Amino acid sequence: MAWIETTPLEGAQGELQRLYQSALDPQTGELDNIMSIHSANPEGLAAHLALYTAAMRGTTSLRKVDRELIALIVSQKNDCHY
């Protein structure tokens, strides 16, 4: 398994801190590991957040729970264990 050095939430400063704050889980206040992986490249984190926001909040034709279920099924089909 690969190991990537990340900047923890508590150690983030400047633009990375701002991006981390926008990436926090609204229910738990925690930062997902997949988001902290981008700490070496904040531009990548910004792009990831933009894509996620567009996919998960960009349409009103599906309820949030339906979008989450679709994401779950796609992850299972792709054998994603995250």
C-alpha positions in Angstrom: 0.0 0.0 0.0 1.3 3.5 -0.9 1.9 6.0 1.8 1.5 9.7 1.2 2.6 12.4 3.6 -0.3 14.7 4.3 -0.8 17.9 6.2 -3.3 17.4 9.1 -6.3 19.7 9.5 -4.6 21.3 12.6 -1.4 22.1 10.6 -3.1 23.6 7.5 -2.5 27.2 6.8 -3.5 29.7 4.2 -5.3 28.4 1.1 -5.0 24.8 2.3 -6.7 25.7 5.5 -9.5 27.5 3.6 -10.0 24.5 1.3 -9.9 22.0 4.2 -12.7 24.1 5.9 -14.9 23.8 2.8 -14.2 20.0 2.7 -15.2 19.2 6.2 -18.0 16.7 6.6 -20.9 18.9 7.7 -22.3 16.3 10.1 -19.1 15.2 11.8 -16.8 18.2 11.3 -14.1 15.7 10.2 -11.9 15.8 7.1 -12.0 12.6 5.0 -8.7 11.0 4.2 -9.3 11.3 0.5 -9.3 15.1 0.9 -6.2 15.3 3.1 -4.3 13.3 0.4 -4.5 16.5 -1.7 -2.6 18.6 0.9 0.5 18.3 -1.3 -1.4 19.9 -4.1 -4.1 22.3 -3.0 -5.1 22.9 -6.7 -6.0 19.2 -6.9 -8.1 19.6 -3.7 -9.9 22.6 -5.2 -10.6 20.6 -8.4 -11.8 17.6 -6.4 -14.1 19.7 -4.4 -15.5 21.4 -7.5 -16.2 18.0 -9.1 -17.8 16.6 -6.0 -20.0 19.6 -5.6 -21.1 19.6 -9.2 -21.9 15.8 -9.0 -23.5 15.7 -5.6 -25.2 19.1 -5.4 -25.4 20.3 -9.0 -28.9 19.1 -9.8 -32.2 19.3 -8.1 -33.7 16.4 -10.0 -32.4 13.9 -7.6 -32.6 13.9 -3.8 -29.3 13.9 -1.9 -30.1 10.4 -0.6 -30.5 9.1 -4.2 -27.2 10.7 -5.3 -25.5 9.1 -2.3 -27.0 5.7 -3.1 -25.8 6.0 -6.7 -22.3 6.8 -5.5 -22.4 3.8 -3.1 -23.4 1.4 -5.9 -20.8 2.8 -8.3 -18.1 2.4 -5.6 -19.2 -1.2 -5.0 -19.1 -2.0 -8.7 -15.7 -0.5 -8.9 -14.6 -2.6 -5.9 -13.8 0.6 -4.0 -13.3 -0.1 -0.3 -13.2 3.5 0.7 
